[in-house]
Amino acid sequence: MRGRAAWLAAVASLAIAAALLPLSLRFDALLFDQQVHLLRLWRADQALPLVPDLVVVGIDDASLAATGEPLPASLIHAELGRALQAIAAAAPRLTVVDIGLPLASVETLRPGHDRALVTGLVRAREAGGVVVALTHDAAGRLTPPHESFIAAAGADSLGLPLYPVDVDNVVRRFDPNIAGADVATLPTLLARIAARLKIPERTAHAGWIDFTRGAAFDYVPLAAVNAWSRESRAADLARNFAGKVVLIGIVVPYQDRHVLPIALAAWERDAAGTPGVILHAQAVRSIVGGGLIRAMPAWAPWVLAVLFVLLTAVPSAIWRWAALAALLAAGFAAGAVLHANGWWLPVSSALVAATLAVIIRTALDVVLARRERARLTQTFGGYVSPQLLRAILSGRVTTAGGRRAMAFMFADLRGFTAWSEHTEPEEVLAVLNRYYTTVTPIVHRHGGTIDNFRGDGIMVMFGAPEAHARPCDAAFNAAREIVIALAQLNSDELDARGAALDVSIGLAWGEAVFGDLGSDDRKDFTALGDAVNVAARLQDLAKSLGYPVLVTMAAVDQLDPFARVTYELEPLGEAPLKNHSPVAIAGWRHGSAGAVAASVPQS
């Protein structure tokens, strides 16, 4: 049954994990970001290999104010053209223009503007190469620049500045096949950059941008570039741009913004709105550094999930949950180690499957345990006392047992053996069942554990297997109620049975050991001690002394003082017991129920 529960939990958890895959993708995205933050802390003192260096030229508010031209950027193409010429003069490795170039010529309105931009693009192409972002509208239709600018930059310089956006609207990945049907023939901007840098193999596959390395980017204002050019500060231009990949883009607020896992703009500490040019810079940093982070094979997460759900085979719930906690930590750590080495393993499906497996297995165990408890209760509830059954079901009954001060009761019907000698067995059984039907609830109500029924005799423990706060009071009150209840039973059934049932009860208190007694094949739960023997001897003595209840003075001393006075226990001095030294005792009567009655049911 437990094995079937484990397999059922494993299969169910995998099925649910597959159904929850969309949620797992979101969780994987969050895990990716947490791994990025963790690895950046670990690599804080490690230099990022940059081949070549990167520099960002930003068109900021100050640069726009210096030109006297408003946005859109297409109206500042004269200033952009001059900056391109200045950067080209410094001999950069590559120039990337992440700005939508003019869609039409403005030469007739502003003479010299087109010429400046065309010249800048030509100089940039000759000085190391140029890549230009090609924009498109919301419907996916291309919005190509004026043909003169395409001719200046070269038709093979155009690329689409596109990246996949994850379910939480965060950009983490690069996919060369992201372009829609209308623009499928054009490569992405990053693919163009990789081709110019002669590393196309780095972008031949989809992958995750490496956000774990490199400091946040700052930028050189476009206005500063043009100022250096006007002032002939060639040294500043060379120091900033010589041999570097130069990315030019908008850095003003609310223009071309993307949500990234971390803040990469040094002048802004908000990852929720990073300029697009900074996104391109980090992507370039990835492909020229350690490369894009590759995805593990699609089957790897599910193999991991299958291994993780083997937790259902752990039999102990405590160890199962401990192992789950360890697996959750290990899964995150393993994913981080792979991430640091250029591989991305989405582990959330495996972690979700493992968590579900443990929850389902634990729930099944609870259901099975309750079902088993109900079965045992139904099967054995009538054979053992409730206290003992609870102890058995909770696993607290052991061979070792325990030792404590307890109260014991022995009860026996007077003259019953002689009566049963002349009575049909069926009638004897019926009488005994009526008797025990009366006695047993009283014993259980007072917390007594019935050791056994011995024909017309019964042995009861008060204080095992569960400790009892006041075992002597419980035993004495149970004895009184038995005598009173038997008197009522006699009154109700005397005519039908023809004679009365009289009981003799012995009560004793003292230390005893309790636990399993027997062999592996057959056991009884019982108690052993001198008080057990004394209670049995007092039961026999009660028949001859004419008291329905005899109690050792040791037990009387344990009674509540109010009970000793109220119920008029009569001290009887020391009484000799068979095969035992004399014991001080007291007796208790209850009207006619305590009188000596030799009569027993007649057949």
C-alpha positions in Angstrom: 0.0 0.0 0.0 2.8 2.4 0.9 4.6 1.5 -2.4 1.5 2.3 -4.4 1.1 5.6 -2.6 4.7 6.5 -3.5 4.2 5.7 -7.2 0.8 7.5 -7.3 2.4 10.6 -5.7 5.3 10.5 -8.2 3.0 10.2 -11.3 0.5 12.7 -10.0 3.2 15.3 -9.2 4.8 15.0 -12.6 1.4 15.4 -14.3 0.5 18.4 -12.2 4.0 19.9 -12.8 3.5 19.6 -16.6 0.1 21.2 -16.3 1.6 24.1 -14.3 4.4 24.7 -16.9 3.3 28.3 -17.6 3.6 29.1 -13.9 7.0 27.3 -13.9 8.2 29.5 -16.7 7.5 32.5 -14.6 9.2 31.0 -11.6 12.2 30.1 -13.7 12.4 33.7 -14.8 12.5 34.7 -11.1 15.2 32.1 -10.4 17.2 33.4 -13.3 17.2 36.9 -11.8 18.1 35.6 -8.3 21.0 33.7 -9.7 22.1 36.8 -11.5 22.2 38.8 -8.3 24.0 36.0 -6.4 26.6 35.5 -9.1 27.2 39.3 -9.4 28.0 39.4 -5.7 30.3 36.5 -6.1 32.1 38.0 -9.1 32.2 41.5 -7.7 36.0 41.5 -7.8 36.4 39.6 -11.1 37.1 41.5 -14.3 34.9 40.8 -17.3 36.9 39.8 -20.4 36.0 42.5 -22.9 37.2 41.8 -26.5 36.9 44.6 -27.6 36.0 47.3 -25.1 32.6 49.0 -25.3 31.5 52.6 -24.9 28.1 54.1 -25.0 27.4 57.5 -26.5 24.1 58.8 -25.1 21.7 61.3 -26.6 20.5 62.9 -23.3 18.5 66.0 -22.5 21.7 68.1 -22.3 22.7 66.9 -25.8 19.3 67.8 -27.2 19.3 71.2 -25.5 22.8 71.9 -27.0 21.5 71.2 -30.6 18.4 73.3 -30.2 16.4 70.5 -31.9 13.5 68.6 -30.3 12.8 64.9 -30.4 12.4 62.7 -32.4 16.0 62.1 -33.0 15.6 62.2 -36.8 15.6 66.0 -36.5 19.1 66.0 -35.0 20.7 64.0 -37.7 23.1 66.8 -38.5 24.5 66.6 -34.9 24.5 62.8 -35.1 26.4 63.0 -38.5 29.0 65.2 -37.0 29.4 62.9 -34.0 29.8 59.9 -36.3 32.5 61.7 -38.2 34.4 62.6 -35.0 34.1 59.0 -33.7 35.2 57.6 -37.1 38.3 59.8 -36.9 39.3 58.1 -33.7 39.3 54.7 -35.5 36.8 52.6 -33.6 36.4 48.9 -33.9 32.7 49.2 -34.8 30.0 51.8 -34.6 26.4 50.9 -33.8 23.7 53.4 -34.3 20.6 52.5 -32.2 18.5 55.4 -33.5 15.8 55.4 -36.1 17.3 57.3 -39.1 15.2 59.8 -40.9 12.4 58.4 -43.1 12.7 61.2 -45.6 15.1 63.9 -46.7 15.1 67.3 -45.0 17.8 68.8 -47.2 15.4 71.3 -48.9 14.2 72.5 -45.5 17.5 72.4 -43.7 20.4 72.4 -46.1 23.4 70.4 -45.0 21.6 68.2 -42.5 21.3 65.2 -44.8 24.9 65.7 -46.1 26.3 65.7 -42.5 24.5 62.4 -41.6 25.4 60.7 -44.9 29.0 61.7 -44.5 29.1 60.5 -40.9 27.6 57.1 -41.9 30.1 56.7 -44.8 33.0 57.6 -42.5 31.8 55.2 -39.9 31.5 52.4 -42.4 35.1 53.1 -43.7 36.6 53.4 -40.2 35.7 49.9 -39.0 32.1 49.3 -40.0 28.7 50.5 -39.0 25.5 48.7 -37.9 22.2 50.6 -38.0 19.0 49.7 -36.2 16.1 49.3 -38.5 12.8 50.2 -36.8 9.3 48.8 -37.4 5.8 49.8 -36.3 3.5 48.0 -33.8 2.1 45.9 -36.6 5.5 44.6 -37.5 5.9 46.6 -40.7 9.3 48.0 -41.5 9.9 51.7 -41.4 13.1 51.9 -43.5 15.1 55.2 -43.5 15.6 57.4 -46.6 17.4 55.6 -49.4 20.3 58.0 -49.2 21.1 56.9 -45.6 20.7 53.2 -46.5 23.2 53.7 -49.3 25.6 55.5 -47.0 25.5 52.8 -44.3 25.2 49.9 -46.7 22.2 47.6 -47.0 24.1 44.9 -45.2 24.4 47.1 -42.1 20.7 47.1 -41.2 19.5 45.0 -38.3 16.3 44.7 -36.2 16.8 45.7 -32.5 14.5 42.8 -31.3 14.7 40.6 -28.2 12.2 38.1 -26.8 10.1 39.5 -23.9 9.4 36.9 -21.1 6.1 36.3 -19.5 6.8 39.0 -16.8 7.8 41.6 -19.5 11.5 41.3 -18.7 14.1 41.0 -21.4 16.6 38.2 -20.6 17.2 36.4 -23.9 18.4 36.7 -27.5 16.8 34.8 -30.3 18.0 35.2 -33.9 14.7 33.9 -35.2 12.5 36.4 -33.3 11.6 38.4 -36.4 8.0 38.2 -37.6 6.9 37.1 -41.1 7.1 40.5 -42.5 10.8 41.0 -41.5 11.9 37.4 -41.5 14.6 38.1 -44.1 16.4 40.6 -42.0 18.8 39.6 -39.2 18.7 41.1 -35.7 20.9 44.0 -34.7 23.0 41.7 -32.5 23.5 39.2 -35.3 24.8 42.1 -37.5 27.1 43.2 -34.7 28.4 39.6 -34.3 29.0 39.3 -38.0 31.0 42.6 -38.1 33.1 41.4 -35.1 33.7 38.1 -37.0 32.0 36.0 -34.2 28.8 34.8 -36.0 29.1 31.4 -34.3 28.3 33.0 -30.9 24.9 34.1 -32.1 23.9 31.1 -34.2 21.7 29.9 -31.4 19.2 31.4 -29.0 20.5 32.0 -25.6 20.3 34.1 -22.4 22.2 37.3 -22.1 24.9 37.1 -19.5 23.9 39.6 -16.8 26.3 38.2 -14.2 29.4 40.0 -15.3 30.5 43.6 -15.8 29.8 46.9 -14.1 26.9 49.2 -14.9 27.4 51.3 -18.1 28.0 55.0 -18.1 27.8 57.1 -21.3 29.6 59.8 -23.1 27.1 62.6 -24.0 26.6 63.3 -27.7 27.2 67.0 -27.0 30.6 66.2 -25.5 31.7 64.3 -28.6 30.8 67.2 -30.8 32.4 69.6 -28.4 35.7 67.7 -28.5 35.4 67.7 -32.3 34.9 71.4 -32.5 37.8 72.1 -30.1 40.0 69.6 -32.0 40.6 67.5 -28.9 41.7 64.5 -30.8 43.3 63.0 -27.7 39.9 62.8 -25.9 38.3 61.3 -28.9 41.0 58.6 -29.3 41.0 57.8 -25.5 37.3 57.2 -25.6 36.7 55.5 -29.0 39.9 54.2 -30.5 39.6 50.4 -31.1 36.3 50.1 -29.2 32.8 49.1 -30.1 30.8 52.4 -29.9 27.0 52.2 -29.4 25.0 55.4 -29.9 21.5 55.6 -28.6 18.8 57.5 -26.7 19.2 57.8 -22.9 16.5 60.3 -22.2 13.6 59.2 -19.9 10.6 57.4 -21.3 12.2 56.7 -24.7 13.2 53.2 -25.8 13.1 51.6 -22.4 13.3 47.9 -21.4 12.9 46.0 -18.2 16.0 44.0 -17.3 16.9 41.6 -14.4 19.3 44.2 -13.0 19.9 47.9 -13.3 22.8 48.4 -15.8 22.6 52.2 -16.4 25.1 53.7 -13.9 23.2 57.0 -13.8 19.9 55.2 -13.0 19.4 52.5 -10.5 16.1 51.3 -11.7 16.1 48.0 -13.7 12.4 48.7 -14.7 13.4 51.2 -17.4 16.8 50.6 -18.9 17.6 52.4 -22.2 17.7 50.1 -25.2 21.3 51.0 -26.1 22.3 49.7 -22.7 20.5 46.4 -23.4 22.5 46.1 -26.7 25.7 46.9 -24.9 25.2 44.1 -22.4 24.2 41.7 -25.2 27.4 42.6 -27.1 29.4 42.2 -23.8 28.0 38.7 -23.6 28.9 37.6 -27.1 32.4 39.0 -27.0 33.0 37.8 -23.5 32.0 34.4 -22.3 29.3 34.0 -24.9 25.5 33.8 -24.6 24.2 31.4 -21.9 23.0 28.2 -23.6 19.9 26.3 -22.7 20.3 22.8 -21.4 18.5 20.1 -23.6 14.8 20.3 -23.3 14.7 16.8 -21.7 17.1 17.7 -18.9 14.6 19.5 -16.6 12.2 16.5 -16.8 14.9 14.0 -16.1 15.7 16.1 -13.1 12.1 16.2 -12.2 11.8 12.4 -12.4 14.9 12.1 -10.1 13.5 14.6 -7.7 10.1 12.9 -7.3 11.9 9.8 -6.1 11.6 11.6 -2.7 8.2 9.8 -2.5 10.2 6.6 -1.8 11.4 8.0 1.5 9.2 6.3 4.1 9.6 8.8 6.9 7.6 12.0 6.5 10.2 14.0 8.6 13.1 12.8 6.5 11.0 13.3 3.3 10.5 17.0 4.1 14.1 17.4 5.2 15.2 15.9 1.9 12.9 18.2 0.0 14.4 21.2 1.7 17.9 20.0 0.9 16.8 19.3 -2.8 15.3 22.8 -3.1 18.6 24.4 -2.0 20.7 22.0 -4.1 18.5 22.6 -7.1 19.0 26.3 -6.9 22.7 25.9 -6.2 23.2 23.5 -9.1 21.3 25.9 -11.4 23.6 28.8 -10.2 26.7 26.8 -10.9 25.6 25.9 -14.4 24.6 29.5 -14.9 28.1 30.6 -13.9 29.5 28.2 -16.5 27.4 29.4 -19.4 24.4 27.0 -19.1 20.8 27.6 -18.1 18.9 24.8 -16.5 15.3 25.7 -15.7 14.8 23.8 -12.4 11.4 25.1 -11.3 9.5 22.2 -12.9 11.7 19.7 -11.0 11.3 21.7 -7.8 7.6 22.0 -8.2 7.3 18.3 -9.0 9.4 17.4 -5.9 7.3 19.7 -3.7 4.0 18.3 -5.0 5.4 14.7 -4.7 6.1 15.2 -1.0 2.8 17.0 -0.4 0.8 14.3 -2.2 2.7 11.4 -0.6 2.3 13.0 2.9 -1.4 13.5 2.2 -1.8 9.9 1.0 0.1 8.7 4.1 -2.3 10.6 6.3 -5.3 9.2 4.5 -3.9 5.7 4.7 -3.0 6.1 8.3 -6.5 7.3 9.2 -8.0 4.5 7.2 -5.7 2.0 8.9 -6.5 3.5 12.3 -10.2 3.2 11.5 -9.8 -0.4 10.5 -7.8 -1.3 13.6 -10.3 0.6 15.7 -13.2 -1.2 14.2 -11.4 -4.6 14.3 -9.8 -4.3 17.8 -11.8 -1.6 19.5 -13.9 -4.2 21.3 -10.9 -6.3 22.3 -8.7 -3.7 24.1 -9.5 -0.6 26.1 -9.5 2.8 24.4 -6.4 4.0 26.2 -4.4 0.9 25.1 -5.7 1.2 21.5 -4.6 4.8 21.3 -1.2 3.8 22.6 -0.9 1.0 20.1 -1.9 3.2 17.2 0.5 5.9 18.2 3.3 3.3 18.6 3.8 4.0 22.3 3.4 0.4 23.5 6.8 -1.3 23.7 8.3 -4.3 25.2 10.4 -2.1 27.5 7.2 -0.5 28.9 7.6 1.7 32.0 7.3 1.9 35.7 5.1 4.2 37.8 2.7 4.2 40.8 -0.7 2.9 39.7 -4.0 1.7 41.1 -5.4 -1.8 40.4 -8.9 -3.2 40.5 -9.9 -6.8 40.7 -13.6 -7.6 40.5 -15.4 -11.0 40.7 -19.0 -12.2 40.9 -19.7 -14.0 44.2 -20.8 -17.6 43.8 -20.8 -17.4 40.0 -18.7 -20.5 39.5 -21.1 -22.6 41.5 -24.1 -21.2 39.7 -22.6 -21.7 36.2 -21.9 -25.4 37.0 -25.7 -26.1 36.8 -26.5 -23.6 34.0 -26.4 -23.9 30.2 -23.3 -22.3 28.7 -25.4 -20.0 26.5 -27.2 -18.6 29.5 -23.9 -18.1 31.3 -22.5 -16.3 28.4 -25.6 -14.1 28.1 -25.4 -13.2 31.8 -21.7 -12.3 31.6 -22.2 -10.2 28.6 -24.9 -8.2 30.3 -22.7 -7.8 33.3 -19.7 -6.6 31.3 -21.9 -4.4 29.2 -22.7 -2.6 32.4 -19.2 -2.6 33.9 -17.0 -1.8 30.9 -18.3 1.7 30.1 -17.8 2.7 33.8 -14.2 1.5 33.8 -13.4 3.4 30.6 -15.2 6.5 31.7 -12.8 6.7 34.7 -9.7 6.1 32.5 -9.2 2.5 33.4 -7.4 0.0 31.1 -8.9 -3.5 31.2 -6.1 -6.0 31.4 -8.4 -9.0 30.7 -11.7 -10.7 31.4 -11.3 -13.9 33.3 -14.7 -15.6 33.2 -16.6 -13.6 35.8 -13.5 -11.8 36.9 -11.9 -8.6 35.6 -8.5 -6.9 36.1 -8.2 -3.1 35.5 -5.2 -0.8 35.6 -5.5 2.9 36.3 -2.3 4.7 35.1 -1.1 2.6 32.2 -0.4 2.9 29.3 -1.3 6.6 29.8 -0.5 8.2 33.2 -3.4 9.2 35.3 -3.4 12.3 37.5 -5.4 10.6 40.3 -5.5 6.9 39.8 -6.8 5.9 43.2 -9.7 8.3 43.0 -10.5 7.0 39.5 -10.3 3.4 40.7 -12.5 3.9 43.8 -15.1 5.9 42.0 -15.3 3.2 39.3 -15.7 0.5 41.9 -18.5 2.5 43.6 -20.3 3.0 40.3 -20.0 -0.7 39.5 -21.6 -1.7 42.7 -24.4 0.9 42.3 -25.0 0.0 38.6 -25.1 -3.7 39.5 -27.7 -3.0 42.1 -29.8 -1.2 39.5 -29.2 -4.1 37.0 -30.5 -6.5 39.6 -33.5 -4.4 40.2 -34.3 -4.3 36.5 -33.7 -7.9 35.7 -34.3 -9.8 38.9 -37.7 -11.2 37.8 -36.3 -12.4 34.5 -33.2 -13.9 36.0 -34.6 -15.1 39.2 -31.6 -14.0 41.5 -29.2 -11.2 42.1 -25.6 -10.6 40.9 -23.2 -9.6 43.7 -19.7 -8.4 43.1 -16.5 -8.4 45.2 -13.9 -5.8 44.4 -10.3 -5.3 45.6 -8.4 -2.1 45.2 -4.7 -1.5 45.7 -2.1 1.1 45.0 1.6 0.9 44.4 4.5 0.9 42.0 4.4 -1.6 39.1 6.0 -2.1 35.7 3.8 -2.3 32.6 4.4 -3.2 29.0 4.2 -6.1 26.6 4.3 -9.5 28.0 4.7 -12.6 25.8 6.6 -13.5 22.7 6.8 -12.2 19.2 4.0 -14.5 18.2 1.6 -13.5 21.0 1.7 -10.6 23.4 -0.5 -9.1 26.1 -0.3 -5.6 27.6 -0.2 -6.0 31.4 1.3 -4.8 34.6 3.3 -6.6 37.2 3.9 -5.7 40.8 3.0 -6.3 44.5 0.0 -4.1 44.2 -1.4 -6.3 41.5 -1.2 -9.4 43.8 -2.7 -7.5 46.8 -5.7 -6.3 44.7 -6.4 -9.9 43.6 -6.2 -11.1 47.2 -8.5 -8.4 48.5 -11.1 -9.4 45.9 -11.2 -12.9 47.4 -11.2 -11.5 51.0 -14.1 -9.2 50.2 -16.4 -12.2 49.7 -15.8 -13.4 53.3 -15.8 -10.0 55.0 -19.1 -9.0 53.5 -17.9 -5.7 51.9 -18.4 -5.2 48.1 -15.2 -3.1 48.0 -12.0 -3.5 50.0 -9.2 -0.9 49.6 -5.7 -0.9 50.9 -5.0 2.0 53.3 -2.1 3.0 51.0 -4.8 3.6 48.3 -7.1 5.3 50.8 -4.3 7.8 51.7 -4.1 8.7 48.0 -7.8 9.5 47.9 -9.2 13.0 47.9 -10.0 13.9 51.6 -13.5 14.8 50.6 -14.1 11.3 49.2 -12.7 9.6 52.3 -15.2 11.5 54.5 -18.2 11.4 52.1 -18.2 7.7 51.3 -17.5 6.5 54.9 -14.7 4.2 54.3 -14.4 1.9 57.3 -10.9 1.0 58.5 -10.6 -2.7 59.1 -7.1 -2.9 60.4 -4.5 -5.3 59.1 -5.9 -8.3 57.2 -4.0 -11.5 56.5 -3.7 -12.3 52.9 -3.0 -15.7 51.3 0.7 -16.1 50.6 1.3 -12.4 51.5 2.1 -10.4 54.7 -0.9 -8.7 56.4 -2.0 -5.4 54.8 -4.0 -2.6 56.4 -7.3 -2.2 54.6 -10.7 -0.3 54.6 -14.1 -1.4 53.5 -17.0 0.3 51.7 -20.7 -0.6 51.6 -23.7 0.8 49.7 -27.0 -0.1 51.3 -28.3 -3.5 50.3 -25.8 -3.6 47.5 -23.1 -4.1 50.1 -24.9 -6.8 52.1 -23.7 -10.3 52.1 -25.8 -12.2 49.5 -25.1 -15.8 48.8 -27.8 -16.0 46.2 -26.8 -16.3 42.5 -29.0 -16.7 39.4 -30.8 -20.1 39.4 -31.4 -22.0 36.2 
